[in-house]
Amino acid sequence: LALLTRGMCAVGAEEPPRLLARPRPADARPPARMLPVLLGSAVKWPHLPSAPRAAAEQPRRLPLLVVPGWMSTCLRVERSSAHPDWEGGLLWMSLPKLGASSARAACGDRGSGAAGGLRNDWLSHFLTEADGDDPDGVCVRPVAGLDGIAFLAPSGPARPFSYVFGPTIAALQAAGYREGEDLEAATYDWRLAPCLLQQRDDFFSGMMRQVERLNSGGGGVALLGHSMGNQVVRYFLSFARARGGQEWIDRHVHTWIAAGSPHLGAPRAAGAALLGDLFGLEALLDPSEALYVGRRLSSSPWLLPRGPAAQGFLYLRRQGVLEVADVAASVVVDASASGWRRPRRRLGQRAVAVFEVSWGGDGGAASLRSRPSAPLGRDGRLRFQPGDWRLQFAGPADLPLSATLRVVVRTALGCGGAGSCCFAGLFPHCDWYRMGCSGEAVAWSAALPIGELLGHRGCDAAAAERCCLRLVGPCGEAAGSVSFDLRWRDARAVQRLDAEPQEAETRGSSAWKLRHSSDSRVAYDRLDLPRALAVEGAEELLESWRRFFSDDPLLGAGDALGAPPVRRVVAIHGVNEPTEVGYALRLRTARLEAGRLCGRMEPDPEAELAPTRQPLRISGGVIYEVPAPGWKTGDGSVPLASMEHCRSWASALNSLEVVHIDQVGHREMLNDGRFHQALLASLAAAAGIAQGGVRSSACAPPPVFTSRRTGAARC
């Protein structure tokens, strides 16, 4: 149950969601519903009380079309040539399929349906091609109707923890809404960019027909979006205006209800693209697979920060990088050496090349291992062949003249033959030579003064020095040679700058001052998102961003940030949760594999944040906005400034209402009774049943009243 809880909780959830969000008296007895939940039976979600009314009096309800967010629609396998047994079942979210595929990949099985070099069958079905098509032999489509957005796990013990709109749908149905009459869901394939949704699935044209069908009474339809679903609503409004004109929107769309809307994107989406985000699935996905999810989906740029939010949230420690690539070596094994007293165990023996870098002075040192050599042959030689991997050493901003590189080719007696790799598949993150080794090690080494060799090259990132060194054995005997390409890039080359980087300085409230916790010589540079993606080598994501978003006429600057072509907007979002707003990064010292996505940067746990006017804190390289007296924050996933951007539209709208729900998370809001009450009140007011709220003003902040912890703040 703990694993299911950790796996099924969505972004930002740090504890199991409360199934019953409505407050109970302190002396009330706890409900005896735990056994049905564990058995996977139906959960009785809270029903909001409705005022008694005469049987003949049926007030008009404003039809509602629900648009879910990212990862909030179930995906079904329609066709799979590699796994016919998966057809008709869920791909997202199916813990059995994901768990079984991860286990097979960990054991070294590439899987019968692997595509694009992926070992995980589930991931090879999940990821799409660059043009939005599914891989060959695979067809994955969203589940239609309310069933597709209620729970990601429709049955079983994981169902209560996998809720999306399930509690909200129950509250709407308790208020009289019925699917097919005045309540529908616009489910879509959230893996695709908006233009690909229209191109492949005719989605936005179908959404126009859906709105027309709901608007049979002629009073207009309310569009409810959550999270990225509001980006879909925004694109739909621009699409509908281009197809049917403003008259179509005025006739068919009454109100846009934006719940937790990232109008200016979210830094957490940038963190997922740069660093990877496992979304609570640490037990089933590895960091490399998380990077595939963050970079290979064409919809990923939809949530990246933009406009004023795109500046001043990324900071990179000023560093250079030393790269070692194309390692080749040949070592003659001396059978008389003490470590080789048992010739019958020599065949199949392997070795590794350890590269040790010392930056000189108090600059520290680092070491990395190469991939294992080919097995020891009958000619008594160990050979390393150039491969599609390289070693990256993060160093100081400029290469010290005293920097040195030492190469050690090392082996051990206890690991030999096929048996030495027996655990490599089960533990893909562990090197085989680190387990089960016994006996006396044999090593050959060589040293190189890289500071003197490469110091004159400066920041020339294109130049690489081919180095060939003679290996010397323990007794000084010549044992072979090792060669490799060596390249140094200073801080300017790493950041791809034409001039020297400038240290980040505080300019207004959108920039922060960062410093190292122990070394005052370390500086941090502000980095814009496209350049950060270029440093990471995320060229595929940059191409998707340019092709599907920057070049899309419906996503121009005016349409993306200005007032939408609708007359009434209601914004409902959670507030006062610690929310990610920025990152302090540093380069990694790591072995990078060409066939495997490996991050080149990581959060810098040694970074500190200078005091600022805005309450902020930094933990593990991640900068959070935190609530304080007089300061509100976001909902744990989207910063408050991004959700509050709608206030800038007030002068262009007939009506703008902003509702704050105190101390509730991004997804948890959908299971909160306060959100249900605010939603139903907004629908009732829009339908003319009641008058609620004070319209927002673009000149001055509106009055806010906040009830107790169980209430909502309405602006």
N, C-alpha and C positions, 0 to 999 in steps of 0.2 A: 504493500500500500504506500509506503514511503517513496519507493521508486516511481510509482505511478504519479504520486503527488508532485514529485520533483520534475518528472518528465512532462506532465500535461499542463502545469501552470504556465501561463503565457509571459510575455515580456514584463519584467518589473515585479513579478510576484515572488516574494520571499517567504511566504508561508501559505498553507492551504487556504483557499477562499472560504469565507463564511457563507454557507448555503442559505441561511436565513438572515437577511441584512436588516430587517426591521427590528428596532430596539424592543427588548422585553423588560418588564419591571425587575428590580433587583431581587425580589423575593419569589420570582416565578420559578417553577420547576423546569429543568431542562427537558426539551422534547425527546421522547424515546424513539428516535428515528435512525440511530446509528446502524442497527442491524440491517434495515432495508438498504441503506447506502452501501454497506459493505457487500451485500448480495447483488448489487447492481439493479435493484428494482427501481421503479419510478420514484422520483423525488418530488415531494409536494412543495412547489415554490410558493412564496408568499403572494397572496392575492390582496390587492388593494381594495379597501372598502369602497363601495359605491353608494351614493345617496339613493334612497328608495324613490321610485317613480311609478306612475301608473302604467298598467300594461299597454294601454293604447298610446302612451306618450313615449315615442322613440326619437330622442333628439338626433339631429344629423351629426354624423362623425366625419371628420376630414379624412379622406382616404390617405393611407400611409404606404410609401414604398421604402423599404429598408435596404441600405447599401452597406455591406460589411467591409471591414478593413483588411489589412494584409494578414495572410495566414488565417483568415476567419471564415473561409468557405471550404467545405469538404471537397476533396478531389477524388474522383473515381477512376479506376482503370477500366477503360472501355475495350482496349485490345492490347495484348502483350504476346508476341511470338516467343519470347524467352520464358515467360511464366504464364502459361494459359490458366493456371489455377488462381491467378490473381484477378482475372477478368470478372467484372461485376462487383469487386470489392473495393474498399477505400484504400487510397494511397496516402492521403493526408486526411485524418491522422490515423495511421495504423501502426500501433506499437509492435504487434507481432511481426509484421513485414519488416519494419525498420530494425528491430532487434535481431531477427534471423539473418538479415543481410549484413549487419554489422559484425555478427559472429563469424559468418563465412569469410568476410573480408579480412578479419583479424587472423584467421587461420591460414591466410595465403591463397584462398580460392578467389580467383578473379571474377567468378560468377558468369553464368551463361548469357546474361543480358547486359554485361558491362559495355559502356560506350564511352568514347573519348578518354580511354585509359583509366576509367574509374573501376575500382574493385567492388564497390558497394552497389548491388543491384537496385536497391531502393533509390539511391541517389541517381543512378543512371536513368531510371524512369522519371524521377522528379525534375531533373534539369532539362531545359529546352535548348534547342539550337539557337543560333544568333538571330535567325529570322522569325523566331517564335514557334516553329514547328517542333513536334515531338521527335525523339530519336526514331530511327527506322524500326518498324515493327511494334511501336508503342503508340497508344492513343490514351491520353489522360484528359478528362473534362470535369468541370465543376458539377456538383450535385444541385439540381434545381429545387426551388421552393424553400419554404421555411425550414424543412428538414436539413437543408444544406448549411444553415447558419445557426441552428439552435445549439448543437453539441458537436464537437469534433469527433468524439467517440460516442456513437448513438446508443450503445449498450455496454453492459459490463461494469466492473468496479471503477473504471476510469471515467465513466460518464459524468458524475457530479463535478469532477475537477476540470473537465474539458469544456465547460460552458462557454458560449459566446453570447448569442442573443436569446438563449433559452429562457432565462428568468424574465427578460424584457418582453418576450413573446407571451409568456404566461400572464404578465401584468396587463398587456394589451387585450388579450382574450378575455380576461376577467372584466375588463371595461366594455366588452361587447364587440370588439374587432373580430372579424372572421376572415380566414385566408380564402382568397378567390373573390371576395366581395369588396372589402375595403382595406385589406392588408395583404401585401405581397413582398417578396424579396427579389432583389436584382443580384443574383449570384453571378460571379464572373471568375475567370482564371487569373488570380492575383499575381501569377508569375510573369505576366506579360505587360509590356508597355501599352499605353492607351491606344496608340495607332494600330498596334498589332491585335489588340482586342477587337477593334472594328474590322480589320482586314481579315482575320481568321474566323472570328465567331459572329461578325455582324452585330456586336454587342450593343453599341450605342443606338443603332437603328432599332434594334429590338427593345431597348429601354424606352425609346420614344413611343413605340406601340404599346408597351406595358403601361405607361403613364396615361395614354389616351384611353385605354380600356378601363383603368381605375377611375378616370374622370368622367364616367358616364353621366353623373349628375350635373356636371358643368361648373362646379364650384372650385375646381383646382385640387391639386394633390400636394401633400407634404412629403418632402424627401428627407429621410433620416439617414445620415452618414455617421460612421464611427471610424476614427483614426484615418487610415488611407482611403477609406470609403468616401470621405469628404473631398479628396483629390479627384476621385471618380465622379462625384456629383459636380464638381467644378468643371471638369472636362466635358461632362454631359451637357451642362448648360451652354457652354461655348459651342459644342457640336450642334445642339438643337437650335441655337440662334442662327448658326450658319446654314442649317437645313431648312428651318421653318420660319425664321425671322423672330424678332422680338414679340410679335403678336402671338406666336405659338406658345412661348413661355408665359406670357401674361394670361393666356387662356387656360393653360393646363397646369402650371406650377404655382402653387399658392405660397408655400413657405419652405425654406431650407433650414432644417434642424441639424446643426453641426455639433456632434458630441466628440470631445477630445480631438479637435481638428488641428493637425500640424500645418497651418496655413503657410508658415515659413520653413517647413521641414523640421527635422530633429537631429541634433548632433549624434544621438545614439545610432541613427542609420548610417552616418559616416563612420562611426566606430565599428559597426558590423562589416562595412566594406573594407576598412583598413586593417582591422585586427581580427575580424571574425566574431560571431556571436552564436553560441550554442543554444540559446533560447531555452535553457533548462534541460537540454538533452545531452549532458556531458557523458552519461553512461552509454549513449548510443552513437554519437558522432565524435570524430576527432577534430582538432583545430583546423587541419587542412580541409576537411569536408565542410566545416563552417565557413571557410573562405569561399568555397565554391558556391554556397548558398548566397553569400553576400555579394558576389561579383558576377556570377553567371546568369542571374535572373535579369531580364530586360526591364523589369519594373523597379529595380533597386534605386535608380536615380530619382524616382518619383518622391522619395522621402528625404533626400539629401537637403541640407540647409541651403537656402537661397535668399536673395535679396539682402537686407541688412543683417540677417542671421548667418550669412555665409562668411562673414569676416571676423577674424579675431577669436576663433575658438580652438585652433590647432597650434601647438607650439612644439618645435623640434630642437632637441639639444644639439648644439653646434659641434658636429663630429665629422671626422673623415672615416674612410673605410678602406681596408686592405682586402683584396680578393685574390684567392688562389684557385686556379682552374686547370683542367687538362693535365692531371697528375699522371705521370708514367714512371715506372721504376722496374728495375730488374736486380734481384738480390741473389747472390750465389750462397747457398746454405752449406756451411762446413760441417760435415758429418762428425768430425772429431770434436766439435764444440761440446761443452758439458751439457748443454741443454738438449742435445740430440743423441743421447746415449742409446735410444731405442729406435733403431732404423725402421722397424715394422710399423711404426705409427707416424712416419714422416709423410707418406703419400696422402694427399688431401689436406695437408696442413695449410692454413691461411695466415695472413698477417694484415696489419693495418698500419697506415702512415699517420703519425701524430704530428701536427704542425703547432709549434709553440711560439707565440709572438710575445716579445718583451718590448714595451714602449720606452724603456729607459727611465732613469730617475725614479720618481714616485708615480709614474704614469700607469703602473700596473702591468699585468700580463694576462694572457688568455691562451687556451689551447683547444683545438678541434681535431677530431679523427676523420680520416677519409673513409670511404667505403672499403670493405674487405678486398684483398687481392684475389687473383685466381688461385685455385688450389696448387699446392706444390707439385711440380711435374717430376717425371723420372730423370730429367736432366739436372735435378737439384736446384732449380731456380724458382723464386717467387716473383710473379709479374703483376704489376698494376697497369691496367689499360685505361687510357683517357675515357672518361664517361661524361654523361650529361648532368653533372653536379659541380658545385663549386663551394668553397669555404669563404665566409664573410666575417671579417674581424672588425668590430667597431672600435675606433681609436680616437685620439685627440683631433682637434680641428686641423692641425698641421702635423706633418710627419716629422718626428724628432730625428736628428742625425744619429742618435745613439740607439735607435730601434734595431732589433735583431730578430731573425727568424731561425728557428731550429727545427729540423725534420728528424723524426725518430721512426724507423720502421721496426715494429715490435710484434712478437708472436709469443705464444705460450704452449707448453707441452700438452696440457690437458684437453685442448680443443683440437680435434682433427677430424678430417673426413666429413661425411654427410651428417654425422651425429652432432657436429658443432653448430649446425643451423637448425636443429630440431625445434627450438623454441622461437625462431625468428618470426614465424607467422603469427603465433599466439600473442607475442609482445612486439608489435611493429615499432614501438617507440624506443625499444631497448636494442643496443647493439649486441649481436650474438656473442662477441668475444668477451663481453663483460660478465657472462654467466657461466658457471660450471668450469671455470678455468682452474687448473691445478698444475703444479710442476714449475720448473724454472723457466723464466722468460729469457728470450734472446732478443737483443736490440742492436740496430745499426743506426748511426746518427750522422748529421751534417749540419753546419751552421752557415748563416748568410747575414751580412750587415745590410739590411734593407734600407736603413736611413741614408747611408752613403750611396747606395745603388739607385734609389728612386727619388731622393730628395730634390734633385734638379728638375724632375718632371713636373712639379707643381700640381696643377689641377687637371692635367690632360687626361680626361677619362677614356679617350679612345686608344691610348698607348698601353701596351702590355709588354712586359719584359719576360723573355723566355730564359729560365734559369736551369742550369744543369749542375748538380752537385755530386761529389763522390761520397759514398757511404763508407763509414769506417766502423769496424766491429769493436767488441769490448776490449780486445787486446791490441787495437790499433791497426789491424789488418784491413786491407781493402776488400770490400764485400760486394760492390756493385755501384749503381748510380740511380739518382732520382732527378726527374725534370718536371717543370711545371711552369705555367704562365702566372706572372705576378703583376698586379695592377694596383696603384694607389689613387684614390680620389679624395680630394680635400673637401671641406664643408661646402665650398661654392659649387663644386662639381656634383656633390651629392644632391643639393637642392636645385640643381640645374639653373643657376643664376648667372647673369651676365656681369654682375658686380659683386663686391664683397657683401655678405649678409649683414644686415643691421639688427642689433639686439632689440628684442621686443620692448617697447616703452609704453607707459600708460598714456593713452590718448582718449579722454572722455571716459564713458562708463563701459564701452564695449571692448576695451583692451585691459589685460592684466599684466602684472609684473611677476615673472617667475625667476626663481633662483635655486641653486643647488643646495642641498641640506648641509653639506660639509666642505665643499670646494668653491670658493668665491671666484675662481677663474673660469668656471663653467658658465656659458651663456646659452640662452634660449632664443630662437628666432621664430617669429610668426610665420605660419605657413598656410597658404590658401589651399582649399580642398583639391582642385585639379593638380596642383604641383605635388601635393601629398600623395595622390593616387599615382602620379608619374614616378615618384620615388619608390613606391611600393611595386611598380611594374604592373599595375592593374590596367593595362592597355585595352583589354576587352570591355571593361566597365566604362572607360572614357569614351570608347567608340559608341557604345550603346547610349551614353548620355548625349553625345553630339547628334547621333543619327535619329534617335527616337524622341528626344526632348528639345534640344536646342533648335533643331531644324523643323520642328512641328509648329505650323502657324497657329494652332489652337492653344499652344503653350507659350506664346510670346510673353514678354515682360508685362504688358498691360493686362492680358488675360490672367496671368498667374498671380499678380499681386493686387490689382485694382479691384473695385467693387464688382460683384457678380451681376449678371443680367437677371436678377430676381428682386422682387420688391420687399420681401420680408425674410429676415434671418434671425434665428434663435441659436445662440451658442451656449452649450452646456458642457462644462468641463470640471474635473477635479482639480483641487489646489492644495498647496501646503504639504507636498510630498518631496523629499530630496530628489532632485532631477539632474541628470547629466547635462552639462552645458559646454564642456570643453575637455581637451586632452593635452597632457604633457607627454611627449613621445621621445624615444631614443632609438638608435639603430641597434639591431640585434647582432650578437656574435653567434652564428649558426651555420650549419651545412644546408645549402639550398639545393633541392632536387628539381631537375627540369620537368619531370613528369608528375610533380606533386606541388600543389600550391603551398608555398611557405612564406609567411610574413617576414618582411625585412625590417619592420619596426615593431616596437612594443611599448606599452605604457611605462613611464619612467617613475619608479617608486621613490627615487631620491629627489624628485622635484618638490619644491615648496612654493606656496603662493603668498606674495606680500599682502599685507592688509589692504582691503578695498572698502569702498563705501557700501557696496552690495554684499550681503551675507553670503559668503562662499566658503567651501572647504575642499581640500584636495586629499584624495586617498588612493594610493597605488597608481598615481599618474592620472586619475580621472577627477575632473573638476565638477563639483555639484553646486547648484543653488539650493540653499537650505532656508526653511521658514524662520522668520524672526519677527519681533514686534514691529509692525509697520511695513513688513515685506511679505509678499506672497510668492509662492513658487509654483512650479508645474505639477503634473500628475504622476511623476516618477518616470515617464517616458518622453513627454513633450514639454519643453520649457514654456513658462507662462507667456513670454513675449510672443511666441509663435501662435499660441491659441488666441491671444488677445489682439492679434493683428486685425481681426474683423472690426475693431473699434474705428479703424481708419476709414471704414466704408460708411459711417453713420450718415454723412451728409448726402450720400447718393441713394440711400434706401428710404422706403416709407416707414419701416419699423426695424429696429435692432434691439434685441433683448439678450443680455448676458447673465447666465446663472452659474454661480460658483458652488460646488459641493465640497465641503471641507474634508481634508484628510481621506481621500479615496484615490486609489490607483487608476491607471489608464484602462485596464480591462476590468478591474474589480467594480468600476462604476456601473457596468452593465448588470451587476448582481446586487445593486444597492437600491433599496426602496426609495431613497431620496431622489435618485435619478428617475425612477418610474413616476413618481409624483410630479416632478418638474416636466417630464415629457408629456404626461396626460394633461397637465394644466396648460402647457403651450398648445397642444392640439385643440383643447377646448376653447382657448382664447382665439385661436386662428379660425375656428369654425363659428365664432360668434356666440358661443354659449356663455362665456365669461370674459371679463376684462382682467388681465393680469400683468403686473410688472410695470416698470417705468422705462420708457424708451431711452436708449442711450444717446448721449450727446457727444458730438465730435469736438466741442470746445472745452468742456470741463468734465472731469470724472463724475459719473452719476452717483447718487447716494446709494450706499450699500447697508443693508441690515443683515446681521448674521444671528441666527437662532442658536440654540444649544448644539452640542456635538451631533445630535440626531437630525438637525435641520439643514437647510440649504441657504446660501446667500444669494439673493436675487438683486440684480442691478437694473 
